[in-house]
Amino acid sequence: MDQPRRQPIRLDESTYHIDNLIFSVTIGTSPRSPIFHDREWALECIEILKDLKRGRGNPVYAYCLMPDHVHLLLGTLSSSLLSNFVGRWKSLCYRARRARGFPASFWQRSYFDRALREMEDLRTTALYIVNNPVRKSLVDDFRKYPLCGSLEWEL
């Protein structure tokens, strides 16, 4: 019996080579492990994100590390593909966690992305992402949640 083929979750590869597209990215942990409860390590992952942004130039309009998944709102550059940026960040976060004595792998395979349409408001989408902790009743104001923000502007 033939194995069913997985539906591709990526857009056409040429889409990721276009400068200035914005993608909403969701990265899960496996099996939905609440690893970002480790606040010190989660903050280290945010520092890694900042370093990657500085090194590669990809805009990071919003980020939110929830206990068992991550939301990112990223801009593309033809010189720094989205998949390379996300893959590198996942790898560096894994290395940081392993250095803390937790060698088990924790990321879900790949990630989900969605390109924002031109008419979608970037700031509204960014605010939606950083308000995830409010919707999950972790805080009553996203500004009280240290694992979300923007590397591009004050929210």
DSSP file (Angstrom, degrees, kcal/mol; ACC not computed):
  #  RESIDUE AA STRUCTURE BP1 BP2  ACC     N-H-->O    O-->H-N    N-H-->O    O-->H-N    TCO  KAPPA ALPHA  PHI   PSI    X-CA   Y-CA   Z-CA
    1    1 A M              0   0    0      0, 0.0     2,-0.1     0, 0.0     0, 0.0   0.000 360.0 360.0 360.0 132.2    0.0    0.0    0.0
    2    2 A D        -     0   0    0      1,-0.1     3,-0.0     3,-0.0     0, 0.0  -0.448 360.0-117.7 -71.8 141.1    1.3    3.4   -1.0
    3    3 A Q        -     0   0    0     -2,-0.1     2,-0.1     1,-0.1    -1,-0.1  -0.578  35.6-106.8 -73.4 138.3    2.0    5.9    1.8
    4    4 A P        -     0   0    0      0, 0.0     2,-0.3     0, 0.0    -1,-0.1  -0.430  36.5-115.9 -65.2 141.3   -0.1    9.0    1.5
    5    5 A R        -     0   0    0     -2,-0.1     2,-0.2     1,-0.1    -3,-0.0  -0.606  26.3-119.1 -79.9 136.2    1.9   12.0    0.3
    6    6 A R        -     0   0    0     -2,-0.3    -1,-0.1     1,-0.1     3,-0.0  -0.491  26.9-115.1 -70.8 141.2    2.2   14.9    2.7
    7    7 A Q        -     0   0    0     -2,-0.2     2,-0.1     1,-0.1    -1,-0.1  -0.603  37.3-108.3 -72.0 135.2    0.8   18.2    1.5
    8    8 A P        -     0   0    0      0, 0.0    -1,-0.1     0, 0.0    -3,-0.0  -0.435  26.5-165.5 -65.6 138.5    3.5   20.7    1.1
    9    9 A I        +     0   0    0     -2,-0.1   104,-0.5     2,-0.1     2,-0.3   0.504  63.2  84.0-101.5  -5.9    3.4   23.4    3.8
   10   10 A R  S    S-     0   0    0      1,-0.1     3,-0.1   102,-0.1     2,-0.0  -0.684  76.5-124.5 -95.6 149.3    5.8   25.8    2.1
   11   11 A L        -     0   0    0     -2,-0.3     5,-0.1     1,-0.2    -1,-0.1  -0.251  58.6 -58.7 -73.4 174.5    4.9   28.2   -0.6
   12   12 A D    >>  -     0   0    0      1,-0.1     3,-2.0     2,-0.1     4,-0.6  -0.364  54.5-121.1 -56.3 135.5    6.7   28.1   -3.9
   13   13 A E  G >4 S+     0   0    0      1,-0.3     3,-1.0     2,-0.2     4,-0.3   0.798 109.1  64.6 -54.2 -33.8   10.5   28.6   -3.2
   14   14 A S  G >4 S+     0   0    0      1,-0.2     3,-1.3     2,-0.2    -1,-0.3   0.802  91.2  65.9 -63.2 -27.1   10.7   31.7   -5.4
   15   15 A T  G X4 S+     0   0    0     -3,-2.0     3,-1.3     1,-0.3    -1,-0.2   0.863  95.8  56.1 -60.9 -36.2    8.3   33.5   -3.0
   16   16 A Y  G << S+     0   0    0     -3,-1.0    66,-0.4    -4,-0.6    -1,-0.3   0.544  98.1  63.2 -76.9  -6.2   10.9   33.4   -0.2
   17   17 A H  G <  S+     0   0    0     -3,-1.3     2,-0.5    -4,-0.3    -1,-0.3   0.394  79.2 103.8 -95.9   1.5   13.5   35.2   -2.4
   18   18 A I  S X  S-     0   0    0     -3,-1.3     3,-0.9    -4,-0.2    58,-0.1  -0.726  72.5-124.2 -89.9 129.1   11.4   38.4   -2.7
   19   19 A D  T 3  S+     0   0    0     -2,-0.5    58,-0.2     1,-0.2    -2,-0.1  -0.376  85.2  17.2 -67.4 147.3   12.6   41.3   -0.6
   20   20 A N  T 3  S+     0   0    0     56,-2.3     2,-0.3     1,-0.2    -1,-0.2   0.656  79.8 139.8  68.9  21.5   10.2   42.9    1.9
   21   21 A L    <   -     0   0    0     -3,-0.9    55,-2.2    -6,-0.1     2,-0.4  -0.693  44.6-137.8 -85.7 152.4    7.5   40.3    2.2
   22   22 A I  E     -A   75   0A   0     94,-0.3    94,-2.8    -2,-0.3     2,-0.4  -0.938  18.7-169.2-115.0 133.1    6.2   39.7    5.7
   23   23 A F  E     -AB  74 115A   0     51,-3.2    51,-2.6    -2,-0.4     2,-0.6  -0.972  18.9-145.1-124.5 135.4    5.5   36.2    7.1
   24   24 A S  E     -AB  73 114A   0     90,-2.9    90,-1.8    -2,-0.4     2,-0.4  -0.889  28.8-166.6 -91.8 122.4    3.7   35.1   10.2
   25   25 A V  E     -AB  72 113A   0     47,-3.3    47,-2.5    -2,-0.6     2,-0.4  -0.927  13.1-167.6-118.4 134.4    5.6   32.1   11.4
   26   26 A T  E     -AB  71 112A   0     86,-2.7    86,-2.7    -2,-0.4     2,-0.5  -0.990   4.8-173.5-122.2 127.9    4.5   29.5   14.0
   27   27 A I  E     -A   70   0A   0     43,-2.4    43,-2.6    -2,-0.4     2,-0.2  -0.982   9.8-157.9-122.6 121.5    6.9   27.0   15.4
   28   28 A G  E     -A   69   0A   0     -2,-0.5    80,-2.8    41,-0.2     2,-0.3  -0.569  12.4-127.8 -95.6 160.2    5.7   24.3   17.8
   29   29 A T  B >   -E  107   0B   0     39,-2.0     3,-2.2    78,-0.3    78,-0.3  -0.706  40.8 -91.8 -97.1 159.6    7.5   22.2   20.3
   30   30 A S  T 3  S+     0   0    0     76,-3.4     0, 0.0     1,-0.4     0, 0.0  -0.973 110.0   4.4-121.6 130.1    7.2   18.5   20.3
   31   31 A P  T 3  S-     0   0    0      0, 0.0    -1,-0.4     0, 0.0    76,-0.1  -0.114 118.9 -85.5 -91.5  81.9    5.1   17.1   21.8
   32   32 A R    <   +     0   0    0     -3,-2.2    -2,-0.2     1,-0.2    37,-0.1   0.869  68.4 179.0  55.5  41.0    3.8   20.5   22.8
   33   33 A S        -     0   0    0     73,-0.3     2,-2.0    35,-0.1     3,-0.3  -0.538  34.2-129.8 -73.2 134.1    6.3   20.6   25.7
   34   34 A P    >   +     0   0    0      0, 0.0     3,-1.5     0, 0.0    34,-0.2  -0.307  53.7 146.6 -81.8  57.3    6.1   23.8   27.7
   35   35 A I  G >   +     0   0    0     -2,-2.0     3,-1.6     1,-0.3    33,-0.2   0.727  57.1  70.5 -69.2 -22.2    9.8   24.3   27.5
   36   36 A F  G 3  S+     0   0    0     31,-2.2    -1,-0.3    -3,-0.3    32,-0.1   0.402  72.7  86.4 -81.3   7.2    9.6   28.1   27.5
   37   37 A H  G <   +     0   0    0     -3,-1.5     2,-1.8    30,-0.3    -1,-0.3   0.731  67.8  88.8 -67.8 -22.2    8.5   28.0   31.1
   38   38 A D    <>  -     0   0    0     -3,-1.6     4,-2.5     1,-0.2     5,-0.2  -0.605  68.3-174.1 -74.1  88.1   12.3   28.1   31.6
   39   39 A R  H  > S+     0   0    0     -2,-1.8     4,-2.6     1,-0.2     5,-0.2   0.857  73.9  53.8 -59.9 -42.9   12.3   31.9   31.6
   40   40 A E  H  > S+     0   0    0      1,-0.2     4,-1.5     2,-0.2    -1,-0.2   0.923 113.5  42.4 -61.4 -44.9   16.1   32.3   31.7
   41   41 A W  H  > S+     0   0    0      2,-0.2     4,-2.1     1,-0.2    -1,-0.2   0.891 111.7  55.2 -69.0 -39.0   16.6   30.1   28.6
   42   42 A A  H  X S+     0   0    0     -4,-2.5     4,-1.6     1,-0.2    -2,-0.2   0.908 107.3  50.1 -60.5 -41.6   13.6   31.7   26.8
   43   43 A L  H  X S+     0   0    0     -4,-2.6     4,-1.9     1,-0.2    -1,-0.2   0.854 107.1  55.0 -64.2 -34.0   15.2   35.1   27.3
   44   44 A E  H  X S+     0   0    0     -4,-1.5     4,-2.3     1,-0.2    -1,-0.2   0.889 104.4  54.0 -64.3 -38.6   18.4   33.7   25.9
   45   45 A C  H  X S+     0   0    0     -4,-2.1     4,-2.1     1,-0.2    -2,-0.2   0.860 106.5  52.0 -63.3 -35.0   16.5   32.6   22.8
   46   46 A I  H  X S+     0   0    0     -4,-1.6     4,-2.3     2,-0.2    -1,-0.2   0.896 108.3  50.7 -67.6 -39.3   15.3   36.2   22.4
   47   47 A E  H  X S+     0   0    0     -4,-1.9     4,-2.5     2,-0.2    -2,-0.2   0.898 108.8  51.8 -63.0 -39.5   18.9   37.4   22.6
   48   48 A I  H  X S+     0   0    0     -4,-2.3     4,-2.5     2,-0.2    -2,-0.2   0.907 108.3  51.9 -61.7 -41.7   19.8   34.9   19.9
   49   49 A L  H  X S+     0   0    0     -4,-2.1     4,-2.4     2,-0.2    -2,-0.2   0.913 109.5  49.4 -60.6 -43.6   16.9   36.3   17.8
   50   50 A K  H  X S+     0   0    0     -4,-2.3     4,-2.4     2,-0.2    -2,-0.2   0.913 110.7  49.8 -62.0 -43.6   18.3   39.8   18.3
   51   51 A D  H  X S+     0   0    0     -4,-2.5     4,-2.5     2,-0.2    -2,-0.2   0.907 110.5  49.9 -62.6 -42.1   21.8   38.7   17.3
   52   52 A L  H  X>S+     0   0    0     -4,-2.5     4,-3.0     2,-0.2     5,-0.5   0.914 109.8  51.0 -63.1 -42.5   20.4   37.0   14.1
   53   53 A K  H  X5S+     0   0    0     -4,-2.4     4,-2.4     1,-0.2    -2,-0.2   0.933 112.1  47.1 -59.5 -46.0   18.5   40.1   13.2
   54   54 A R  H  <5S+     0   0    0     -4,-2.4    -2,-0.2     1,-0.2    -1,-0.2   0.908 117.9  42.4 -62.1 -41.6   21.7   42.2   13.6
   55   55 A G  H  <5S+     0   0    0     -4,-2.5    -2,-0.2    -5,-0.2    -1,-0.2   0.848 128.8  24.8 -75.8 -35.2   23.7   39.7   11.6
   56   56 A R  H  <5S-     0   0    0     -4,-3.0    -3,-0.2    -5,-0.2    -2,-0.2   0.678  92.5-132.5-107.3 -22.9   21.3   39.0    8.8
   57   57 A G     << +     0   0    0     -4,-2.4    -4,-0.1    -5,-0.5    -3,-0.1   0.363  48.6 150.7  89.8  -7.1   19.1   42.0    8.7
   58   58 A N        -     0   0    0     -6,-0.3    -1,-0.3     1,-0.1     2,-0.1  -0.399  50.2-117.9 -60.8 128.4   15.7   40.3    8.6
   59   59 A P        -     0   0    0      0, 0.0    16,-2.5     0, 0.0     2,-0.6  -0.461  20.4-157.7 -65.9 138.6   13.2   42.6   10.2
   60   60 A V  E     +C   74   0A   0     14,-0.2    91,-2.5    -2,-0.1    92,-0.4  -0.868  16.2 174.1-118.0  93.4   11.5   41.0   13.3
   61   61 A Y  E     -     0   0A   0     12,-2.2     2,-0.3    -2,-0.6    91,-0.2   0.786  67.1  -4.1 -75.1 -28.2    8.2   42.9   13.6
   62   62 A A  E     -C   73   0A   0     11,-1.1    11,-2.7    88,-0.1     2,-0.3  -0.975  58.5-176.4-160.9 150.7    6.9   40.8   16.5
   63   63 A Y  E     +CD  72 149A   0     86,-2.1    86,-2.0    -2,-0.3     2,-0.3  -0.987   1.2 180.0-145.1 150.7    7.9   37.7   18.5
   64   64 A C  E     -CD  71 148A   0      7,-2.2     7,-2.4    -2,-0.3     2,-0.9  -0.845  12.9-158.7-154.2 115.4    6.1   35.8   21.2
   65   65 A L  E     -C   70   0A   0     82,-2.7     5,-0.2    -2,-0.3    82,-0.1  -0.839  17.9-172.7 -95.8 103.5    7.5   32.8   23.0
   66   66 A M  E >   -C   69   0A   0      3,-2.2     3,-0.5    -2,-0.9   -30,-0.2  -0.431  43.0 -93.2 -85.4 168.1    4.5   30.9   24.5
   67   67 A P  T 3  S+     0   0    0      0, 0.0   -31,-2.2     0, 0.0   -30,-0.3   0.870 120.3  15.6 -53.3 -39.3    5.1   28.0   26.8
   68   68 A D  T 3  S+     0   0    0    -34,-0.2   -39,-2.0   -33,-0.2     2,-0.3   0.238 128.8  25.4-125.3  15.0    4.9   25.4   24.0
   69   69 A H  E <   -AC  28  66A   0     -3,-0.5    -3,-2.2   -41,-0.2     2,-0.4  -0.980  63.2-129.8-165.2 170.4    5.2   27.3   20.7
   70   70 A V  E     -AC  27  65A   0    -43,-2.6   -43,-2.4    -2,-0.3     2,-0.4  -0.972   7.5-157.9-131.3 141.9    6.6   30.5   19.2
   71   71 A H  E     +AC  26  64A   0     -7,-2.4    -7,-2.2    -2,-0.4     2,-0.4  -0.980  15.8 178.4-117.0 133.9    5.1   33.2   16.9
   72   72 A L  E     -AC  25  63A   0    -47,-2.5   -47,-3.3    -2,-0.4     2,-0.6  -0.986  21.5-157.0-131.6 144.6    7.3   35.4   14.8
   73   73 A L  E     +AC  24  62A   0    -11,-2.7   -12,-2.2    -2,-0.4   -11,-1.1  -0.931  32.9 177.0-119.9 103.4    6.4   38.1   12.3
   74   74 A L  E     -AC  23  60A   0    -51,-2.6   -51,-3.2    -2,-0.6     2,-0.3  -0.811  26.6-140.1-118.2 146.2    9.4   38.3   10.0
   75   75 A G  E     -A   22   0A   0    -16,-2.5     2,-0.3    -2,-0.3   -53,-0.2  -0.743  25.4-126.2 -97.1 152.2   10.4   40.2    6.9
   76   76 A T        -     0   0    0    -55,-2.2   -56,-2.3    -2,-0.3     2,-0.3  -0.658  19.4-171.9 -98.3 154.3   12.3   38.6    4.0
   77   77 A L  B >   -F   80   0C   0      3,-1.0     3,-1.3    -2,-0.3   -59,-0.1  -0.987  29.3-132.6-136.1 140.6   15.5   39.6    2.3
   78   78 A S  T 3  S+     0   0    0     -2,-0.3     3,-0.2     1,-0.3   -60,-0.1   0.797 110.9  54.1 -63.8 -24.7   16.8   38.0   -0.8
   79   79 A S  T 3  S+     0   0    0      1,-0.3     2,-0.3   -23,-0.1    -1,-0.3   0.588 116.1  37.2 -84.0 -10.6   20.2   37.8    0.9
   80   80 A S  B <  S-F   77   0C   0     -3,-1.3    -3,-1.0   -23,-0.0    -1,-0.3  -0.774  84.0-147.1-144.2  93.7   18.7   35.9    4.0
   81   81 A L     >  -     0   0    0     -2,-0.3     4,-2.4    -3,-0.2     5,-0.2  -0.247  19.0-123.3 -64.8 147.0   16.0   33.5    3.2
   82   82 A L  H  > S+     0   0    0    -66,-0.4     4,-3.0     1,-0.2     5,-0.3   0.910 111.6  52.5 -54.6 -47.0   13.2   32.9    5.7
   83   83 A S  H  > S+     0   0    0      1,-0.2     4,-2.4     2,-0.2    -1,-0.2   0.879 110.6  47.6 -62.3 -37.7   13.9   29.2    6.0
   84   84 A N  H  > S+     0   0    0      2,-0.2     4,-2.4     3,-0.2    -1,-0.2   0.905 113.1  48.5 -68.3 -40.8   17.6   29.8    6.7
   85   85 A F  H  X S+     0   0    0     -4,-2.4     4,-2.3     2,-0.2    -2,-0.2   0.957 116.5  41.5 -63.2 -51.6   16.7   32.5    9.3
   86   86 A V  H  X S+     0   0    0     -4,-3.0     4,-2.7     1,-0.2     5,-0.2   0.921 115.7  50.4 -64.0 -44.7   14.2   30.3   11.1
   87   87 A G  H  X S+     0   0    0     -4,-2.4     4,-2.2    -5,-0.3    -1,-0.2   0.896 111.1  48.6 -60.8 -41.4   16.3   27.2   10.9
   88   88 A R  H  X S+     0   0    0     -4,-2.4     4,-2.7     2,-0.2    -1,-0.2   0.911 111.6  49.5 -66.0 -42.0   19.3   29.0   12.3
   89   89 A W  H  X S+     0   0    0     -4,-2.3     4,-2.4     2,-0.2     5,-0.2   0.933 111.4  48.8 -63.2 -45.0   17.3   30.4   15.2
   90   90 A K  H  X S+     0   0    0     -4,-2.7     4,-2.2     1,-0.2    -1,-0.2   0.918 112.9  48.8 -59.6 -42.8   15.9   27.0   16.0
   91   91 A S  H  X S+     0   0    0     -4,-2.2     4,-2.5    -5,-0.2    -2,-0.2   0.918 111.6  47.7 -64.4 -45.0   19.4   25.4   15.9
   92   92 A L  H  X S+     0   0    0     -4,-2.7     4,-2.2     2,-0.2    -1,-0.2   0.867 111.3  50.8 -67.6 -35.5   20.9   28.1   18.1
   93   93 A C  H  X S+     0   0    0     -4,-2.4     4,-2.2    -5,-0.2    -1,-0.2   0.902 109.9  51.1 -66.3 -39.9   18.1   27.8   20.7
   94   94 A Y  H  X S+     0   0    0     -4,-2.2     4,-2.8    -5,-0.2    -2,-0.2   0.936 109.9  49.6 -61.2 -45.9   18.6   24.0   20.7
   95   95 A R  H  X S+     0   0    0     -4,-2.5     4,-2.4     1,-0.2    -2,-0.2   0.908 110.1  51.0 -59.8 -42.2   22.4   24.5   21.3
   96   96 A A  H  X S+     0   0    0     -4,-2.2     4,-0.7     2,-0.2    -1,-0.2   0.896 112.2  46.4 -63.5 -39.7   21.7   26.9   24.1
   97   97 A R  H ><>S+     0   0    0     -4,-2.2     5,-1.7     1,-0.2     3,-0.8   0.908 111.0  52.0 -69.5 -40.9   19.3   24.5   25.8
   98   98 A R  H ><5S+     0   0    0     -4,-2.8     3,-2.0     1,-0.3    -2,-0.2   0.892 104.5  57.0 -61.1 -39.2   21.7   21.6   25.3
   99   99 A A  H 3<5S+     0   0    0     -4,-2.4    -1,-0.3     1,-0.3    -2,-0.2   0.732 101.2  58.5 -64.1 -21.6   24.4   23.7   27.0
  100  100 A R  T <<5S-     0   0    0     -3,-0.8    -1,-0.3    -4,-0.7    -2,-0.2   0.360 130.9 -94.2 -88.1   4.5   22.1   24.0   30.0
  101  101 A G  T < 5S+     0   0    0     -3,-2.0    -3,-0.2     1,-0.1    -2,-0.2   0.648  94.6 113.9  95.4  16.2   22.0   20.2   30.3
  102  102 A F      < +     0   0    0     -5,-1.7    -2,-0.1    -8,-0.1    -3,-0.1  -0.779  30.7 167.0-119.4  84.8   18.9   19.4   28.3
  103  103 A P        +     0   0    0      0, 0.0    -5,-0.1     0, 0.0    -1,-0.1   0.609  38.4 110.4 -78.8 -10.9   20.1   17.4   25.2
  104  104 A A  S    S-     0   0    0     -7,-0.1     2,-0.1     1,-0.1    -2,-0.0  -0.359  74.5-113.8 -68.5 142.1   16.7   16.2   24.0
  105  105 A S        +     0   0    0      1,-0.1    -1,-0.1    -2,-0.1     3,-0.0  -0.443  37.0 173.5 -70.1 148.9   15.4   17.6   20.8
  106  106 A F        +     0   0    0     -2,-0.1   -76,-3.4     2,-0.1   -73,-0.3   0.512  38.3  99.6-137.7 -12.5   12.2   19.7   21.4
  107  107 A W  B     -E   29   0B   0    -78,-0.3   -78,-0.3   -17,-0.1     2,-0.1  -0.568  69.6-119.9 -82.7 144.4   11.2   21.5   18.1
  108  108 A Q        -     0   0    0    -80,-2.8     2,-0.2    -2,-0.2   -78,-0.1  -0.451  48.2 -86.2 -67.2 154.2    8.5   20.2   15.9
  109  109 A R  S    S-     0   0    0     -2,-0.1   -81,-0.1   -80,-0.1    -1,-0.1  -0.460  90.3 -25.7 -63.9 133.9    9.7   19.4   12.4
  110  110 A S  S    S-     0   0    0     -2,-0.2     2,-0.3    -3,-0.1   -82,-0.2  -0.182  80.1-109.8  61.9-149.1    9.7   22.5   10.2
  111  111 A Y        -     0   0    0    -84,-0.1     2,-0.4     2,-0.0   -84,-0.2  -0.955  18.2-104.3-168.1 169.6    7.2   25.3   10.9
  112  112 A F  E     -B   26   0A   0    -86,-2.7   -86,-2.7    -2,-0.3     2,-0.3  -0.897  34.8-177.4-109.5 139.3    4.1   27.0    9.5
  113  113 A D  E     -B   25   0A   0   -104,-0.5     2,-0.4    -2,-0.4   -88,-0.2  -0.960  12.7-168.8-134.5 156.4    4.2   30.3    7.7
  114  114 A R  E     -B   24   0A   0    -90,-1.8   -90,-2.9    -2,-0.3     2,-0.3  -0.971  21.7-132.4-143.5 125.4    1.7   32.6    6.2
  115  115 A A  E     -B   23   0A   0     -2,-0.4   -92,-0.2   -92,-0.2     2,-0.2  -0.607  26.2-123.1 -77.0 133.8    2.5   35.5    3.9
  116  116 A L        -     0   0    0    -94,-2.8   -94,-0.3    -2,-0.3     2,-0.2  -0.550  24.6-123.0 -74.4 141.4    0.7   38.7    4.8
  117  117 A R    >   -     0   0    0     -2,-0.2     3,-1.6     1,-0.1    -1,-0.1  -0.489  24.9-109.1 -80.0 156.0   -1.4   40.2    2.1
  118  118 A E  T 3  S+     0   0    0      1,-0.3    -1,-0.1    -2,-0.2    -2,-0.1   0.848 117.5  52.2 -54.3 -37.5   -0.7   43.8    1.1
  119  119 A M  T 3  S+     0   0    0      2,-0.1    -1,-0.3     3,-0.0     2,-0.2   0.606  85.6 102.9 -81.4  -8.6   -3.9   45.0    2.6
  120  120 A E  S <  S-     0   0    0     -3,-1.6     2,-0.6     1,-0.1     3,-0.1  -0.531  79.0-119.0 -73.7 139.7   -3.2   43.5    6.0
  121  121 A D     >  -     0   0    0     -2,-0.2     4,-2.1     1,-0.2     5,-0.2  -0.692  15.9-154.2 -83.3 119.9   -2.0   45.9    8.6
  122  122 A L  H  > S+     0   0    0     -2,-0.6     4,-2.5     1,-0.2     5,-0.2   0.903  94.0  49.4 -60.2 -45.6    1.4   45.0    9.8
  123  123 A R  H  > S+     0   0    0      1,-0.2     4,-2.5     2,-0.2    -1,-0.2   0.883 109.6  52.0 -66.1 -37.7    1.0   46.7   13.2
  124  124 A T  H  > S+     0   0    0      2,-0.2     4,-2.0     1,-0.2    -1,-0.2   0.911 111.4  47.3 -63.4 -42.3   -2.4   45.0   13.8
  125  125 A T  H  X S+     0   0    0     -4,-2.1     4,-2.1     2,-0.2    -2,-0.2   0.906 111.2  51.3 -65.5 -41.8   -0.8   41.6   13.1
  126  126 A A  H  X S+     0   0    0     -4,-2.5     4,-2.4     1,-0.2    -2,-0.2   0.923 110.7  48.3 -61.0 -44.3    2.1   42.4   15.3
  127  127 A L  H  X S+     0   0    0     -4,-2.5     4,-1.2     1,-0.2    -1,-0.2   0.862 108.1  55.0 -65.5 -34.9   -0.3   43.4   18.1
  128  128 A Y  H  < S+     0   0    0     -4,-2.0    -1,-0.2     2,-0.2    -2,-0.2   0.923 109.9  47.7 -61.5 -43.1   -2.3   40.2   17.6
  129  129 A I  H >< S+     0   0    0     -4,-2.1     3,-1.6     1,-0.2    -2,-0.2   0.941 112.0  46.7 -65.0 -48.7    0.9   38.1   18.0
  130  130 A V  H 3< S+     0   0    0     -4,-2.4    -1,-0.2     1,-0.3     4,-0.2   0.691 105.0  63.1 -72.2 -14.9    2.1   39.9   21.2
  131  131 A N  T 3X S+     0   0    0     -4,-1.2     4,-2.3    -5,-0.2     3,-0.5   0.405  72.3  99.4 -87.6   3.7   -1.4   39.6   22.7
  132  132 A N  H <> S+     0   0    0     -3,-1.6     4,-1.8     1,-0.2    -1,-0.2   0.910  79.8  53.1 -53.9 -45.1   -1.2   35.8   22.7
  133  133 A P  H  4>S+     0   0    0      0, 0.0     5,-3.1     0, 0.0     6,-1.1   0.827 108.6  51.1 -63.2 -28.5   -0.3   35.7   26.4
  134  134 A V  H >45S+     0   0    0     -3,-0.5     3,-1.7    -4,-0.2    -2,-0.2   0.933 109.0  49.3 -71.0 -46.4   -3.3   37.9   27.2
  135  135 A R  H 3<5S+     0   0    0     -4,-2.3    -1,-0.2     1,-0.3    -3,-0.1   0.809 112.1  49.5 -63.1 -28.7   -5.7   35.6   25.2
  136  136 A K  T 3<5S-     0   0    0     -4,-1.8    -1,-0.3    -5,-0.2    -2,-0.2   0.290 115.1-118.6 -92.2   9.8   -4.3   32.6   27.1
  137  137 A S  T < 5S+     0   0    0     -3,-1.7    -3,-0.2     2,-0.2    -2,-0.1   0.787  77.8 126.5  59.5  32.2   -4.7   34.4   30.5
  138  138 A L  S   <S-     0   0    0     -5,-3.1     2,-0.3     1,-0.3    -4,-0.2   0.796  83.3  -1.8 -83.2 -31.1   -1.0   34.3   31.3
  139  139 A V        -     0   0    0     -6,-1.1    -1,-0.3     6,-0.1    -2,-0.2  -0.937  61.6-129.7-148.0 166.2   -1.1   38.1   31.8
  140  140 A D  S    S+     0   0    0     -2,-0.3     2,-0.3     1,-0.3    -6,-0.1   0.539  99.0  31.0 -98.4  -7.1   -3.6   40.9   31.6
  141  141 A D  S >  S-     0   0    0      1,-0.1     3,-2.4    -8,-0.0     4,-0.3  -0.964  74.7-135.3-148.7 129.7   -1.4   43.1   29.5
  142  142 A F  G >  S+     0   0    0     -2,-0.3     3,-1.8     1,-0.3     6,-0.2   0.779 102.5  70.2 -59.4 -25.0    1.2   41.9   27.0
  143  143 A R  G 3  S+     0   0    0      1,-0.3    -1,-0.3    12,-0.1     5,-0.1   0.697  93.8  57.9 -65.7 -16.7    3.7   44.5   28.3
  144  144 A K  G <  S+     0   0    0     -3,-2.4    -1,-0.3     1,-0.1    -2,-0.2   0.489  88.7  84.6 -88.1  -4.9    3.9   42.4   31.5
  145  145 A Y    X   -     0   0    0     -3,-1.8     3,-1.0    -4,-0.3    -1,-0.1  -0.875  64.7-161.8-102.6 110.6    5.0   39.3   29.5
  146  146 A P  T 3  S+     0   0    0      0, 0.0    -1,-0.1     0, 0.0    -3,-0.1   0.522  79.7  69.1 -73.6  -3.4    8.8   39.4   29.0
  147  147 A L  T 3  S+     0   0    0    -82,-0.1   -82,-2.7   -17,-0.1     2,-0.3   0.075  92.3  63.4-105.4  25.3    8.8   36.9   26.2
  148  148 A C  E <   +D   64   0A   0     -3,-1.0     2,-0.3   -84,-0.2   -84,-0.2  -0.979  57.5  97.8-142.8 158.1    7.1   39.1   23.5
  149  149 A G  E     -D   63   0A   0    -86,-2.0   -86,-2.1    -2,-0.3     2,-0.3  -0.990  57.6 -80.4 163.5-159.5    7.8   42.3   21.7
  150  150 A S        -     0   0    0     -2,-0.3   -89,-0.2   -88,-0.2   -88,-0.1  -0.989   8.6-157.3-138.8 144.8    9.2   43.8   18.5
  151  151 A L  S    S+     0   0    0    -91,-2.5   -90,-0.2    -2,-0.3     3,-0.1   0.287  95.5  51.3-100.3   8.3   12.7   44.4   17.3
  152  152 A E  S    S-     0   0    0    -92,-0.4     2,-0.3     1,-0.3   -91,-0.1   0.727 116.4  -5.6-113.8 -33.5   11.5   47.1   15.0
  153  153 A W  S    S-     0   0    0    -92,-0.2     2,-0.4     0, 0.0    -1,-0.3  -0.961  74.4 -84.8-156.1 168.3    9.4   49.5   17.0
  154  154 A E              0   0    0     -2,-0.3    -3,-0.1     1,-0.1    -5,-0.0  -0.692 360.0 360.0 -78.1 129.5    7.8   50.2   20.3
  155  155 A L              0   0    0     -2,-0.4    -1,-0.1    -5,-0.1   -12,-0.1   0.434 360.0 360.0 -92.6 360.0    4.4   48.5   20.6
